[in-house]
Amino acid sequence: MKSVGNNIKKCRVALGLSQADVAKLLKISTPAFCKIETGQTDLNISRLLQIAKEFEVSMIQLITGEKESSNSSEDLINLKEQLLEKDEEINKLRKKVIDLYDKLGM
């Protein structure tokens, strides 16, 4: 979690915000936010999402420390298309199974 904390710190500093500023935005104490940055506190997804929204960055950037490439949205679109194709394939297979049961009289 320390590297995530470091990434959060880099984003905060890039935005010109103090720990107190961010703590106020997150509605937590400054020491609590300090513990997030130093890795002393384990982050849950909702807190990470809250920080990402306040910093206007992706959760991926907070986790990896790297900005998402423009290919990420293209990759996401491709994955969604593949998922739709697989769903269609599954539906066709379900229909075949039902037809086989009907032929066997089950």
N, CA, C and O atoms as a MOPAC input file, in Angstrom:
PM7 MOZYME 1SCF
protein

 N      0.80700 1    -1.19800 1     0.00000 1
 C      0.00000 1     0.00000 1     0.00000 1
 C      0.85100 1     1.26300 1     0.00000 1
 O      0.37000 1     2.35200 1    -0.31400 1
 N      2.12200 1     1.10200 1     0.35700 1
 C      2.97500 1     2.29000 1     0.42600 1
 C      3.12000 1     2.93900 1    -0.94600 1
 O      3.11800 1     4.16500 1    -1.05000 1
 N      3.24800 1     2.12600 1    -2.01000 1
 C      3.39500 1     2.72200 1    -3.33900 1
 C      2.13100 1     3.46000 1    -3.75000 1
 O      2.21100 1     4.49000 1    -4.41900 1
 N      0.96800 1     2.95400 1    -3.36300 1
 C     -0.27700 1     3.65700 1    -3.65700 1
 C     -0.27500 1     4.99300 1    -2.92500 1
 O     -0.66600 1     6.01700 1    -3.48500 1
 N      0.16500 1     4.97400 1    -1.68000 1
 C      0.26500 1     6.21200 1    -0.90500 1
 C      1.19900 1     7.20800 1    -1.56400 1
 O      0.91600 1     8.40500 1    -1.61300 1
 N      2.32100 1     6.70200 1    -2.07300 1
 C      3.26700 1     7.57200 1    -2.77600 1
 C      2.63900 1     8.17300 1    -4.03500 1
 O      2.85800 1     9.34200 1    -4.35400 1
 N      1.85600 1     7.35700 1    -4.74400 1
 C      1.18300 1     7.85000 1    -5.95300 1
 C      0.14500 1     8.91100 1    -5.60400 1
 O     -0.01600 1     9.89600 1    -6.32600 1
 N     -0.55100 1     8.70300 1    -4.50200 1
 C     -1.53000 1     9.69500 1    -4.04400 1
 C     -0.80400 1    10.99400 1    -3.70000 1
 O     -1.26700 1    12.08400 1    -4.03700 1
 N      0.33400 1    10.86400 1    -3.02800 1
 C      1.10700 1    12.05400 1    -2.65900 1
 C      1.56100 1    12.82300 1    -3.89900 1
 O      1.46700 1    14.04900 1    -3.94800 1
 N      2.05700 1    12.08800 1    -4.90500 1
 C      2.50700 1    12.74100 1    -6.14300 1
 C      1.37200 1    13.51300 1    -6.79400 1
 O      1.56300 1    14.64000 1    -7.25200 1
 N      0.19500 1    12.91100 1    -6.83400 1
 C     -0.96200 1    13.60100 1    -7.42700 1
 C     -1.33300 1    14.83600 1    -6.60900 1
 O     -1.62000 1    15.89900 1    -7.16000 1
 N     -1.32200 1    14.67600 1    -5.29000 1
 C     -1.67300 1    15.80000 1    -4.41100 1
 C     -0.71900 1    16.96200 1    -4.62500 1
 O     -1.14400 1    18.10800 1    -4.77100 1
 N      0.58200 1    16.66000 1    -4.64400 1
 C      1.60000 1    17.69400 1    -4.81200 1
 C      1.46600 1    18.34100 1    -6.19600 1
 O      1.61100 1    19.55500 1    -6.33600 1
 N      1.19000 1    17.52400 1    -7.20800 1
 C      1.02200 1    18.06300 1    -8.56500 1
 C     -0.15700 1    19.03500 1    -8.63600 1
 O     -0.15600 1    19.98000 1    -9.42500 1
 N     -1.15700 1    18.78400 1    -7.80100 1
 C     -2.31800 1    19.66800 1    -7.76700 1
 C     -2.10400 1    20.88100 1    -6.86200 1
 O     -2.93800 1    21.78400 1    -6.81200 1
 N     -0.98100 1    20.89100 1    -6.15000 1
 C     -0.67300 1    22.01400 1    -5.26600 1
 C     -1.50900 1    22.01600 1    -3.99400 1
 O     -1.77800 1    23.07200 1    -3.42100 1
 N     -1.91700 1    20.83900 1    -3.55700 1
 C     -2.74400 1    20.73100 1    -2.35800 1
 C     -1.91900 1    20.25900 1    -1.16700 1
 O     -0.97700 1    19.48100 1    -1.31700 1
 N     -2.28200 1    20.73400 1    -0.00100 1
 C     -1.64600 1    20.25000 1     1.22100 1
 C     -2.40400 1    19.01900 1     1.70800 1
 O     -3.50600 1    18.72900 1     1.24300 1
 N     -1.80100 1    18.30200 1     2.64800 1
 C     -2.49900 1    17.16700 1     3.24100 1
 C     -3.78800 1    17.62900 1     3.91300 1
 O     -4.80800 1    16.94300 1     3.85400 1
 N     -3.73600 1    18.78000 1     4.54500 1
 C     -4.92200 1    19.32100 1     5.22200 1
 C     -6.02500 1    19.63600 1     4.21300 1
 O     -7.20300 1    19.40600 1     4.48700 1
 N     -5.64100 1    20.16900 1     3.03500 1
 C     -6.62000 1    20.47400 1     1.99600 1
 C     -7.36300 1    19.20900 1     1.55900 1
 O     -8.58900 1    19.18200 1     1.45700 1
 N     -6.57700 1    18.16900 1     1.30800 1
 C     -7.17500 1    16.92000 1     0.82900 1
 C     -8.00200 1    16.26600 1     1.93200 1
 O     -9.08300 1    15.73800 1     1.67100 1
 N     -7.49900 1    16.30100 1     3.15500 1
 C     -8.24700 1    15.72800 1     4.26800 1
 C     -9.61600 1    16.39000 1     4.38600 1
 O    -10.62200 1    15.72400 1     4.63100 1
 N     -9.64000 1    17.69800 1     4.20900 1
 C    -10.89800 1    18.44200 1     4.28600 1
 C    -11.84000 1    18.01400 1     3.16100 1
 O    -13.03700 1    17.83900 1     3.39000 1
 N    -11.30300 1    17.84200 1     1.93500 1
 C    -12.11800 1    17.39000 1     0.80600 1
 C    -12.70700 1    16.00600 1     1.05400 1
 O    -13.84100 1    15.71900 1     0.67200 1
 N    -11.90400 1    15.14800 1     1.70700 1
 C    -12.33900 1    13.77700 1     1.96300 1
 C    -13.15900 1    13.64300 1     3.24000 1
 O    -13.70100 1    12.57900 1     3.53900 1
 N    -13.24000 1    14.74500 1     3.98900 1
 C    -13.96400 1    14.77800 1     5.26400 1
 C    -13.37400 1    13.78300 1     6.27000 1
 O    -14.08400 1    13.04700 1     6.95600 1
 N    -12.03000 1    13.80200 1     6.32200 1
 C    -11.31100 1    13.01500 1     7.32600 1
 C    -10.27800 1    13.93400 1     7.97800 1
 O    -10.05700 1    15.05600 1     7.52200 1
 N     -9.65700 1    13.44900 1     9.03900 1
 C     -8.64800 1    14.27100 1     9.71000 1
 C     -7.35000 1    14.27500 1     8.90200 1
 O     -7.09200 1    13.37800 1     8.10000 1
 N     -6.55300 1    15.29700 1     9.13400 1
 C     -5.24700 1    15.38200 1     8.46100 1
 C     -4.36400 1    14.19600 1     8.83200 1
 O     -3.72600 1    13.62500 1     7.94700 1
 N     -4.29800 1    13.79500 1    10.12600 1
 C     -3.49600 1    12.61200 1    10.46100 1
 C     -3.99000 1    11.34600 1     9.75000 1
 O     -3.18700 1    10.49700 1     9.36400 1
 N     -5.30900 1    11.22300 1     9.57800 1
 C     -5.84100 1    10.05000 1     8.87500 1
 C     -5.37700 1    10.03800 1     7.42400 1
 O     -5.03000 1     8.98600 1     6.88600 1
 N     -5.37100 1    11.22600 1     6.78400 1
 C     -4.89800 1    11.29300 1     5.40300 1
 C     -3.40000 1    11.03400 1     5.33500 1
 O     -2.92000 1    10.37700 1     4.41200 1
 N     -2.67100 1    11.54400 1     6.30000 1
 C     -1.22300 1    11.30300 1     6.36300 1
 C     -0.93800 1     9.80800 1     6.41200 1
 O     -0.00700 1     9.33000 1     5.76500 1
 N     -1.73200 1     9.07600 1     7.17400 1
 C     -1.55800 1     7.61800 1     7.26800 1
 C     -1.84300 1     6.93500 1     5.93700 1
 O     -1.23700 1     5.91100 1     5.62100 1
 N     -2.75800 1     7.49400 1     5.16000 1
 C     -3.03800 1     6.94200 1     3.82400 1
 C     -1.80500 1     7.11100 1     2.94500 1
 O     -1.37900 1     6.16600 1     2.28000 1
 N     -1.23000 1     8.31400 1     2.94100 1
 C     -0.06100 1     8.58800 1     2.09800 1
 C      1.16500 1     7.78100 1     2.51400 1
 O      1.97200 1     7.39900 1     1.66600 1
 N      1.30900 1     7.52200 1     3.79100 1
 C      2.49300 1     6.79000 1     4.26200 1
 C      2.29000 1     5.28100 1     4.25300 1
 O      3.20300 1     4.52400 1     4.58400 1
 N      1.08100 1     4.84200 1     3.87200 1
 C      0.82200 1     3.41100 1     3.78700 1
 C      0.51000 1     2.75800 1     5.11200 1
 O      0.48600 1     1.53000 1     5.20600 1
 N      0.27000 1     3.55100 1     6.13500 1
 C     -0.04900 1     2.98900 1     7.45000 1
 C     -1.50300 1     2.54100 1     7.53900 1
 O     -1.86900 1     1.76000 1     8.41700 1
 N     -2.32100 1     3.04000 1     6.62700 1
 C     -3.74000 1     2.68100 1     6.58700 1
 C     -4.02700 1     1.96100 1     5.28000 1
 O     -3.66700 1     2.44300 1     4.20600 1
 N     -4.67700 1     0.80700 1     5.37400 1
 C     -5.09800 1     0.10300 1     4.16600 1
 C     -6.29300 1     0.82500 1     3.56800 1
 O     -7.24900 1     1.16400 1     4.26400 1
 N     -6.21900 1     1.05100 1     2.27600 1
 C     -7.30000 1     1.74500 1     1.57700 1
 C     -8.34300 1     0.75300 1     1.09900 1
 O     -8.01200 1    -0.33800 1     0.63500 1
 N     -9.60100 1     1.13700 1     1.21600 1
 C    -10.63700 1     0.34100 1     0.57700 1
 C    -10.96900 1     0.98900 1    -0.76500 1
 O    -10.55600 1     2.11300 1    -1.04900 1
 N    -11.71100 1     0.26700 1    -1.57000 1
 C    -12.00900 1     0.73700 1    -2.92400 1
 C    -12.78100 1     2.05600 1    -2.89900 1
 O    -12.52300 1     2.94600 1    -3.70900 1
 N    -13.72000 1     2.17800 1    -1.97600 1
 C    -14.53300 1     3.39900 1    -1.96400 1
 C    -13.69000 1     4.62800 1    -1.63300 1
 O    -13.91000 1     5.69800 1    -2.20100 1
 N    -12.72800 1     4.48700 1    -0.72300 1
 C    -11.86100 1     5.62200 1    -0.38700 1
 C    -10.95200 1     5.94400 1    -1.56900 1
 O    -10.73500 1     7.11300 1    -1.88800 1
 N    -10.41900 1     4.91000 1    -2.21800 1
 C     -9.56300 1     5.12100 1    -3.38300 1
 C    -10.34100 1     5.81800 1    -4.49900 1
 O     -9.81200 1     6.71000 1    -5.16200 1
 N    -11.58600 1     5.41600 1    -4.70400 1
 C    -12.42900 1     6.04700 1    -5.70800 1
 C    -12.69900 1     7.49500 1    -5.34100 1
 O    -12.69300 1     8.36800 1    -6.21000 1
 N    -12.93300 1     7.75700 1    -4.06900 1
 C    -13.17800 1     9.12300 1    -3.60300 1
 C    -11.96300 1    10.01100 1    -3.88100 1
 O    -12.10400 1    11.13900 1    -4.35300 1
 N    -10.78700 1     9.49900 1    -3.58800 1
 C     -9.55400 1    10.26400 1    -3.82900 1
 C     -9.37200 1    10.50900 1    -5.32800 1
 O     -9.03400 1    11.61500 1    -5.74700 1
 N     -9.59900 1     9.46900 1    -6.12700 1
 C     -9.46300 1     9.60500 1    -7.58300 1
 C    -10.40900 1    10.67900 1    -8.11800 1
 O    -10.02700 1    11.47300 1    -8.97800 1
 N    -11.63600 1    10.70300 1    -7.61100 1
 C    -12.59500 1    11.71900 1    -8.06200 1
 C    -12.14500 1    13.11600 1    -7.65800 1
 O    -12.22600 1    14.04600 1    -8.46000 1
 N    -11.67800 1    13.27300 1    -6.43700 1
 C    -11.23300 1    14.59300 1    -5.97800 1
 C    -10.02200 1    15.07500 1    -6.77100 1
 O     -9.89700 1    16.26800 1    -7.04800 1
 N     -9.13100 1    14.15600 1    -7.13600 1
 C     -7.92700 1    14.51500 1    -7.89300 1
 C     -8.17700 1    14.53900 1    -9.39900 1
 O     -7.31300 1    14.95200 1   -10.17200 1
 N     -9.36300 1    14.09200 1    -9.80700 1
 C     -9.72100 1    13.99900 1   -11.21900 1
 C     -8.71200 1    13.15200 1   -12.00100 1
 O     -8.23900 1    13.53500 1   -13.07100 1
 N     -8.40400 1    11.99300 1   -11.42700 1
 C     -7.54000 1    11.00900 1   -12.08200 1
 C     -8.24400 1     9.65800 1   -11.98800 1
 O     -9.24300 1     9.52300 1   -11.28100 1
 N     -7.73000 1     8.67500 1   -12.69000 1
 C     -8.31500 1     7.34300 1   -12.61500 1
 C     -7.74800 1     6.58900 1   -11.40600 1
 O     -6.67200 1     6.90600 1   -10.89900 1
 N     -8.49600 1     5.60000 1   -10.97100 1
 C     -7.99400 1     4.75100 1    -9.88400 1
 C     -6.72800 1     4.02700 1   -10.34100 1
 O     -5.82400 1     3.78300 1    -9.54200 1
 N     -6.67000 1     3.69100 1   -11.60700 1
 C     -5.49500 1     3.00900 1   -12.15400 1
 C     -4.25200 1     3.87000 1   -11.96600 1
 O     -3.18000 1     3.36900 1   -11.62700 1
 N     -4.41000 1     5.17700 1   -12.19000 1
 C     -3.26700 1     6.08000 1   -12.01200 1
 C     -2.82900 1     6.10100 1   -10.55600 1
 O     -1.63200 1     6.13700 1   -10.27300 1
 N     -3.77400 1     6.08100 1    -9.63400 1
 C     -3.40200 1     6.07000 1    -8.21700 1
 C     -2.72200 1     4.76800 1    -7.83000 1
 O     -1.81900 1     4.76400 1    -6.99300 1
 N     -3.14300 1     3.67400 1    -8.42500 1
 C     -2.57100 1     2.36700 1    -8.08000 1
 C     -1.20800 1     2.16800 1    -8.73600 1
 O     -0.25600 1     1.74200 1    -8.08300 1
 N     -1.12000 1     2.47900 1   -10.03000 1
 C      0.12100 1     2.20800 1   -10.75900 1
 C      1.08500 1     3.38200 1   -10.79200 1
 O      2.29000 1     3.20200 1   -10.97400 1
 N      0.55200 1     4.58400 1   -10.61500 1
 C      1.38500 1     5.77000 1   -10.70700 1
 C      1.56400 1     6.25600 1   -12.12700 1
 O      2.28600 1     7.22100 1   -12.37700 1
 N      0.90300 1     5.58400 1   -13.06000 1
 C      1.02000 1     5.95500 1   -14.47000 1
 C     -0.33400 1     6.37600 1   -15.00400 1
 O     -1.36600 1     5.81200 1   -14.63900 1
 N     -0.31700 1     7.36500 1   -15.86600 1
 C     -1.55800 1     7.78400 1   -16.50200 1
 C     -2.01300 1     6.67700 1   -17.42800 1
 O     -1.20600 1     5.95200 1   -18.01100 1
 N     -3.32900 1     6.56400 1   -17.54900 1
 C     -3.86600 1     5.57900 1   -18.48200 1
 C     -3.51600 1     6.01100 1   -19.89400 1
 O     -3.60700 1     7.18700 1   -20.24300 1
 N     -3.12100 1     5.05100 1   -20.68700 1
 C     -2.83500 1     5.38200 1   -22.07700 1
 C     -4.13900 1     5.53200 1   -22.83300 1
 O     -5.18200 1     5.04500 1   -22.39500 1
 N     -4.07900 1     6.19700 1   -23.95000 1
 C     -5.28200 1     6.36900 1   -24.75800 1
 C     -5.77900 1     5.02200 1   -25.25700 1
 O     -6.94600 1     4.88000 1   -25.62300 1
 N     -4.89200 1     4.03200 1   -25.27200 1
 C     -5.28000 1     2.69800 1   -25.70500 1
 C     -6.20800 1     2.03300 1   -24.70000 1
 O     -6.92700 1     1.09800 1   -25.05400 1
 N     -6.20800 1     2.49600 1   -23.45600 1
 C     -7.03400 1     1.87600 1   -22.43300 1
 C     -8.50200 1     1.92200 1   -22.80200 1
 O     -9.21100 1     0.93200 1   -22.62900 1
 N     -8.96800 1     3.04400 1   -23.30300 1
 C    -10.37700 1     3.12400 1   -23.68900 1
 C    -10.64500 1     2.24000 1   -24.90100 1
 O    -11.70900 1     1.63000 1   -25.00000 1
 N     -9.69700 1     2.16900 1   -25.81200 1
 C     -9.84900 1     1.28400 1   -26.96000 1
 C     -9.86000 1    -0.16100 1   -26.50600 1
 O    -10.66000 1    -0.96000 1   -26.99400 1
 N     -8.97800 1    -0.50800 1   -25.57400 1
 C     -8.94400 1    -1.86600 1   -25.03400 1
 C    -10.26300 1    -2.21100 1   -24.36500 1
 O    -10.77100 1    -3.32300 1   -24.51000 1
 N    -10.81400 1    -1.25500 1   -23.63400 1
 C    -12.08400 1    -1.47100 1   -22.95000 1
 C    -13.19900 1    -1.72200 1   -23.96100 1
 O    -14.03100 1    -2.60700 1   -23.76100 1
 N    -13.22000 1    -0.95800 1   -25.03000 1
 C    -14.23600 1    -1.14400 1   -26.07300 1
 C    -14.09100 1    -2.52400 1   -26.70000 1
 O    -15.08300 1    -3.22200 1   -26.91300 1
 N    -12.85100 1    -2.91600 1   -26.99500 1
 C    -12.61200 1    -4.23600 1   -27.57800 1
 C    -13.04600 1    -5.34900 1   -26.63600 1
 O    -13.63700 1    -6.33900 1   -27.06800 1
 N    -12.75400 1    -5.18900 1   -25.35600 1
 C    -13.15300 1    -6.19800 1   -24.38000 1
 C    -14.67300 1    -6.29600 1   -24.27200 1
 O    -15.21700 1    -7.39300 1   -24.14400 1
 N    -15.34800 1    -5.17100 1   -24.32400 1
 C    -16.81600 1    -5.18300 1   -24.28100 1
 C    -17.38100 1    -5.89200 1   -25.50700 1
 O    -18.34000 1    -6.65600 1   -25.40100 1
 N    -16.78600 1    -5.63700 1   -26.67000 1
 C    -17.23800 1    -6.30200 1   -27.88800 1
 C    -17.03000 1    -7.80700 1   -27.79000 1
 O    -17.90000 1    -8.58800 1   -28.17500 1
 N    -15.87400 1    -8.20900 1   -27.27500 1
 C    -15.59800 1    -9.63500 1   -27.09900 1
 C    -16.58300 1   -10.26200 1   -26.12000 1
 O    -17.04300 1   -11.38600 1   -26.32200 1
 N    -16.89800 1    -9.53300 1   -25.06700 1
 C    -17.85400 1   -10.02800 1   -24.08100 1
 C    -19.22800 1   -10.22800 1   -24.71300 1
 O    -19.88700 1   -11.23600 1   -24.45600 1
 N    -19.66100 1    -9.28300 1   -25.53300 1
 C    -20.94100 1    -9.41900 1   -26.22700 1
 C    -20.93900 1   -10.63100 1   -27.15500 1
 O    -21.92600 1   -11.36300 1   -27.22900 1
 N    -19.83000 1   -10.83900 1   -27.86100 1
 C    -19.72800 1   -11.99000 1   -28.75000 1
 C    -19.81300 1   -13.29800 1   -27.96000 1
 O    -20.47400 1   -14.24500 1   -28.38500 1
 N    -19.15200 1   -13.33900 1   -26.82700 1
 C    -19.19400 1   -14.54300 1   -25.98300 1
 C    -20.58800 1   -14.77200 1   -25.42200 1
 O    -21.03900 1   -15.91300 1   -25.32000 1
 N    -21.27300 1   -13.68900 1   -25.05700 1
 C    -22.64900 1   -13.81400 1   -24.57500 1
 C    -23.54800 1   -14.41000 1   -25.66000 1
 O    -24.37800 1   -15.27700 1   -25.38400 1
 N    -23.37500 1   -13.93800 1   -26.88400 1
 C    -24.16000 1   -14.47900 1   -27.99600 1
 C    -23.84300 1   -15.96100 1   -28.19700 1
 O    -24.74400 1   -16.76500 1   -28.43500 1
 N    -22.57600 1   -16.31400 1   -28.10200 1
 C    -22.16400 1   -17.70900 1   -28.25800 1
 C    -22.77600 1   -18.57600 1   -27.15700 1
 O    -23.24300 1   -19.68400 1   -27.42100 1
 N    -22.77200 1   -18.07100 1   -25.93400 1
 C    -23.36600 1   -18.79800 1   -24.80800 1
 C    -24.86000 1   -19.00000 1   -25.03100 1
 O    -25.38600 1   -20.08500 1   -24.78000 1
 N    -25.54000 1   -17.96700 1   -25.50000 1
 C    -26.97900 1   -18.07900 1   -25.76500 1
 C    -27.27800 1   -19.11300 1   -26.84100 1
 O    -28.24800 1   -19.86300 1   -26.73400 1
 N    -26.44200 1   -19.15300 1   -27.88300 1
 C    -26.62000 1   -20.16400 1   -28.93300 1
 C    -26.41100 1   -21.56500 1   -28.37000 1
 O    -27.15700 1   -22.48500 1   -28.70400 1
 N    -25.41100 1   -21.73100 1   -27.52700 1
 C    -25.15800 1   -23.03400 1   -26.92200 1
 C    -26.29300 1   -23.44900 1   -25.98900 1
 O    -26.66400 1   -24.62200 1   -25.94700 1
 N    -26.83900 1   -22.50200 1   -25.24800 1
 C    -27.98900 1   -22.80600 1   -24.37800 1
 C    -29.16400 1   -23.30200 1   -25.20700 1
 O    -29.83800 1   -24.26400 1   -24.83800 1
 N    -29.40000 1   -22.63500 1   -26.33200 1
 C    -30.49800 1   -23.03900 1   -27.20400 1
 C    -30.27100 1   -24.45200 1   -27.72400 1
 O    -31.21400 1   -25.24200 1   -27.79000 1
 N    -29.04700 1   -24.78100 1   -28.09200 1
 C    -28.73300 1   -26.13100 1   -28.56800 1
 C    -28.99500 1   -27.16700 1   -27.48100 1
 O    -29.53900 1   -28.23700 1   -27.75500 1
 N    -28.60700 1   -26.84900 1   -26.25000 1
 C    -28.82200 1   -27.77500 1   -25.13600 1
 C    -30.31600 1   -28.00000 1   -24.92200 1
 O    -30.75500 1   -29.13200 1   -24.71500 1
 N    -31.09200 1   -26.92200 1   -24.97300 1
 C    -32.54300 1   -27.03300 1   -24.80900 1
 C    -33.13200 1   -27.87500 1   -25.93700 1
 O    -33.98400 1   -28.73000 1   -25.69300 1
 N    -32.68400 1   -27.63900 1   -27.16800 1
 C    -33.16700 1   -28.42300 1   -28.30800 1
 C    -32.83300 1   -29.89700 1   -28.13800 1
 O    -33.65500 1   -30.75700 1   -28.45700 1
 N    -31.64200 1   -30.20000 1   -27.64200 1
 C    -31.25100 1   -31.60300 1   -27.41900 1
 C    -32.12500 1   -32.25600 1   -26.35600 1
 O    -32.53800 1   -33.40500 1   -26.51100 1
 N    -32.40400 1   -31.53500 1   -25.28800 1
 C    -33.29300 1   -32.07000 1   -24.25700 1
 C    -34.68400 1   -32.34100 1   -24.82800 1
 O    -35.30900 1   -33.35100 1   -24.50600 1
 N    -35.16500 1   -31.42300 1   -25.68300 1
 C    -36.47300 1   -31.60500 1   -26.29200 1
 C    -36.48300 1   -32.85400 1   -27.16900 1
 O    -37.45600 1   -33.60900 1   -27.15700 1
 N    -35.40500 1   -33.08100 1   -27.93400 1
 C    -35.32400 1   -34.25400 1   -28.81100 1
 C    -35.26900 1   -35.53300 1   -28.00500 1
 O    -35.79400 1   -36.56200 1   -28.43000 1
 N    -34.63500 1   -35.47500 1   -26.83900 1
 C    -34.55400 1   -36.67300 1   -26.00000 1
 C    -35.82500 1   -36.86500 1   -25.17000 1
 O    -35.98400 1   -37.88900 1   -24.50700 1
 N    -36.71100 1   -35.90100 1   -25.20600 1
 C    -37.96000 1   -35.99800 1   -24.47600 1
 C    -37.79800 1   -35.77500 1   -22.97500 1
 O    -38.56900 1   -36.31500 1   -22.18100 1
 N    -36.85000 1   -35.02200 1   -22.60200 1
 C    -36.61600 1   -34.78100 1   -21.16300 1
 C    -37.30500 1   -33.52900 1   -20.71100 1
 O    -37.22100 1   -33.16800 1   -19.53800 1

